[in-house]
Each structure stands twice: as C-alpha cells, then as structure tokens.
C-alpha cells in the first residue's frame, strides 16, 4: 500500500507543477509586450516573477515546500503582477483576467476549510474591485494606444483560456490516475481482507480443536484419578487423589469459562465460576457447607 500513498496524497502538489510552469510562460509573454511598449524598466516585474516562480517550482519538486505554501506564493506573485501591469497598461488591457485562474487552481485542493475558501475568493474579488475603482480615477497614460490595448486584451483573454484549459486537462488526468490508484487500493484491500478472513477462520478452527483436546485431556485425567481413588483402601491416599481430582476439575472449569463462554478468552465471569465450583465441591464433599 505504501507505493500508492504519495500519488494520492500529493495530487494538489502535482497539479501545481504545471501551474507554476505556465506562470513562467505567461511572464515571458508579458515581457514581449513590455519590450514592444519600449518600457524596459518594467521588465523587472516579469523577470523577478519568473525567478520566484522558478524557485518555487524547484522547491516544490524537491518537496522542500508544501503545496499550500507554494500556491500562496504563486497567488501573491500573480496578484502583484496583475496590479503592476494594470497600472501601466490600463484597465482595458485586461491583465485582471489572470486573477480568475487563482480560484480554479485553488479549488483543486479539496481539503481547504470553508472559511479559507470564502476568505480567498473574497480577497481575489476584492483586488478586482479595488483595481477597477482605482483605475477609473487614475490619469496615468497607458504605454499603448487604444488599438494595441484591444489586441493585448484579446491576447490576455486567449492566454487565460489556454492556461485554464491546460490546468483543467492536467487536473482531470491527475484525478483519473488518482481514481485508478484508489481502485487498485480497494482491490488490494479486498484481496488482503479475504486472505486475512481465511487465515482467521483456519486459526479459529485450530484453536477450537486445541481447546477441545485440552478439555478432553483434563476429563481423562479427572476420570483416571477417580478410578484410581476407588481402588485404594487407604483413605488418606484416596483423599489425596480426590483433592487432586478437584484441582483438575477446577482447572477444567476455568478453561471452560475462558474459552466456551462469551468472554472471548479475556476474562472470567467469576460469580458464575464460583457457583459451578461450589456445586461440584458440594457433590465431592457433602459434609462441607458453602455459602456464596
């Protein structure tokens, strides 16, 4: 079962790997737009973003960072870059489209708490609303003309769709592999359970046979002692054998209470044991009166 553990457990980490790679590709695309706009100082944004995406990708591949922390880092990078590029290229360039990818990747992890899901989506849409309001009151001229901004807006929409489809396809394949692994795990568990059940039944039969033999042996010993005591004329020796017989019967009674009652061999119903013991002893020693 150990071979199945990591692929099932780390499906979110596996799904994040192409997301980080697509983040680097997106930054390359943005770098081309910045070069076209002839504003090289702005290249610092996609270059730093690409470096951080790459570092996060490497750390994630080496399992030196958790998938959730990697996602948080990636989300912050996307949010900051969207704010920066919207500020310089204007709201019409539609860089905010990339923010819609964050909830898509976020929901690939099924173990978020409800308050975390609500908080994350509120933050994403809060950034969108803040950008919209902020840019509507901004007088900063865009680095591109209206026609170029329209082209960039279409390109951003197409690239966002491509990234979304790629993430969905990859996550679907990941989930398909996960489901296949779960089916294999269930099949292996059923096989193991059948083997355990067979072994358990065999052990129960063997144990029952052992207890039956112990019971028979104790009865044989008790019978031999009883026969021997009848052939003795010495009352002292006869009493010794009867005492030994009583002890053997006490052992037999304990054995019966342990393995034939409903206690499962773990405990003895001591009151019931004493009642049976007193009955037997009263038959062997009528002169002795017992009170329970």
Buried (B, 14 or more C-beta within 10 A) or exposed (E): EEEBEEBEEBBBBBBBBBBBBBBBBBBEEBBEBBEEBEBEEBBEBBBBBBEBBBEBBEBBEEEEBEBBEBBBBBBEBBBBBBBBBBBBBBBBBBBBBBBBBBBBBBEBBEEBEEEEBEEBBEEBEEBBEEBEEEBEEEEEEBBBEEEBBBBBBEBBEEBBEEBBEBBEEBBEEBEEBBEEBEEEBEEEEEEEEEEEEEEEEEEEEEEEEEBEEBBEEBEEBBEEBBEBBEEBEEEEEBEBBBBBBBEBBBBBBEBBBBBEBEEEEEEBEEEEBBEBBBEBBEEEEEEEEEEE
